[in-house]
Amino acid sequence: MLVQQPLRYAQANEEAQLACASPHQFPLLQCLCSSLGKKDLRTNPSPVLKGRSLPLHTKIEFSRRNTTEEAKVEPIAASVLADYQLMPQLARHYPLAAALRQKVGALTGRSTVQARDVFDLTVLLAKAGGETDALRPVRAQVPKAIERAKDVSFADFKSQVVSYLKTEHVDEYARREAWDALQGQVVAQLEKVL
């Protein structure tokens, strides 16, 4: 399962990706899943919880992908817990190297390219300090990943990513120059793998 919280989309690996989790492990997720009655909440990316004074704009996706990658169990970042008024909890997620490989796989394997994959790669590569060694096992996919990253338009980025960001980040990312820089950065980092 992947939980992407737009307020911290730029901190995806650490704070917003809770891969491999199941709803029963997280009361908030269980509440969302049972109240909406859906296994896949992509059709309702901004559920509002009863009893909250402000809506929690959260996108929840369940992943059933087959992978040989090992997941880690770690506490959810304190900043996420504070923003959503949650109690401390542990969550299973993929380590940075695995998340990088899986994101390249997502970029190359989807029938329709998603701007979020390019954005996520920017975040993950920044967390890796620009190191791309983790991508060597998927080197054969990198040329296609570069091509697909270049195919993402600014309009796609604006509608698929910017609309999920916290209000204070929208102005920063809603400019074409920001997208061009972000896209170019991903392409340059991926080219280092070749």
Residue, then its C-alpha position, 0 to 999 in steps of 0.5 A: m500500500l502506498v500513502q501519498q500525503p500531498l502536504r509532504y509530497a516532496q518528502a515521499n520516501e520518508e513520510a508519505q510512502l507507506a508501502c506494504a502496509s495494510p489498512h488494519q495496521f493504521p486506524l486512520l487508514q482503516c477509517l478511510c477504507s471502511s468509510l469509503g468502502k473502497k479498496d482503491l481510493r484513487t477515485n476519491p483523492s481527497p476524502v474528508l474525515k468526520g469529526r475533523s475541523l479541516p479536510l485531510h487531502t490524502k491520496i491512498e493507493f494499494s499496491r499488490r506488485n510482486t517484488t523481491e525487495e525487502a521492506k523495512v519497519e520504521p516509525i512514521a515521521a513525527s512531522v506527519l504524525a503532528d500534521y495529521q494528529l496521529m499517535p506514533q506508529l510503525a509502518r513498513h516501507y521500502p528502503l531508498a535503494a528499492a524505492l528508486r528501482q521501483k520508481v524507475g520500473a513504474l516509469t517504464g512499466r505503466s501504460t500511461v506515463q505519470a508525472r508523479d513518477v518523475f517528481d518522485l524520482t527527483v525526491l528520491l534521487a535528492k535523498a540519495g545525494g545524487e548517487t545512482d548506484a542503486l539503479r545499476p540492477v535496472r540499468a537496462q530500463v534506464p534508456k526507456a525511463i529517460e525517454r518516458a520522463k521527457d514525454v511528461s508535459f508541464a500540463d500533466f505535471k501541473s494536474q497530477v502533482v501540483s494539485y496535491l501539494k500543500t498550498e505554500h508549495v504550489d507557487e514554487y512548482a506551478r511554474r513551467e521553469a520549475w518543471d523544466a528544471l525538475q525534469g532535466q534533473v531527473v534525466a541528467q541523473l538517469e543518464k549517469v547510470l548509463 
